[in-house]
């Protein structure tokens, strides 16, 4: 699986959600493998791609609502659109 595949899946899942919602990296990994496949194997790659996208300001990576490094240890993270892409209320 290529990084481009992971990136495309991240943005495809986000496109299916409301603007302010986030996705879990495991959703990305699960969507990329056949049912019953070892999606956990792809989690490091999903986190790495997410971090690259965050550095490019194309993705927001948070833990408990706070921006974090997607590859750093510390618990679950969420992936979302950059705040610049959020419609103002």
N, C-alpha and C positions, 0 to 999 in steps of 0.2 A: 504494500500500500504506500502510495506516495504522499508527501506533505501536501501536495495540491489536492489530493483526494480528501484529506482531513480538513483542509481549509474550506473546500467546497461544501462539505457536510456541515461544518460549523455554521456557515452562512445560510445554508438551506434550512437548517433547523430554526435559526433565529428568524428567518423570513416567515416562518409559519406561526410565530408567536406575536403577541401584542408588543408594541415598542418598548415598554418599560420592564418586560419580563426577561429572565435569564434562563440559561440552560446549564445542565450539569455536564461536565466533560464525559462522563460515562454514557450519556445519551448519544454523544457523537460516536464513541467507540462501538456501542451496541448497534448503531445504525450502519456501521461500516463492515460488519461481519455477518455471515449467514446465521440464521437462528440456531442457537446452541453452540455457536463458535466461541472461541476464547477471546472475548472483547477486552479482558483485563490486560492482555498482552500488549494492546495498543494504547493503553492509558499514558505511558511516558511520552509517546509520540504526539498524542493529542495535546498534552500539557505543553510540550515543546513548541508545537505549532501555535498554540494559543499565546504563548509568551512572545513569539516573533511578531504575531499580529498586534499584540498589545504595544510592543515597542514601535510599531508602525502607526500607532493610534487608530487602528482599524477594529480593535476589540477592547473590551473592558474586562479585566479579570479581578474578581473580588472574593473576599472571605469575610463573612459577617458584614457585608456592605462596605468594606474598606478595600481600596486597591492594593493588590499584592502581586508578587512574582509567581507566575503559574507553576514554575518548577521548584519553588521552595517548599520544604516540608512545613506542616502545620495544620493539616486538616483539609476538609472539602473546600472546593472553590466553585465559583459560578462564572459563566461566560455571558457577556451581554454586549449590546451595541455601545459604542462610545457615547458619552453624554452629549456630544455635539449633534448626534443623530436623533436625540430625543426631542419630540415636539414639545414646545412650551405650552403650558396650560393657561 
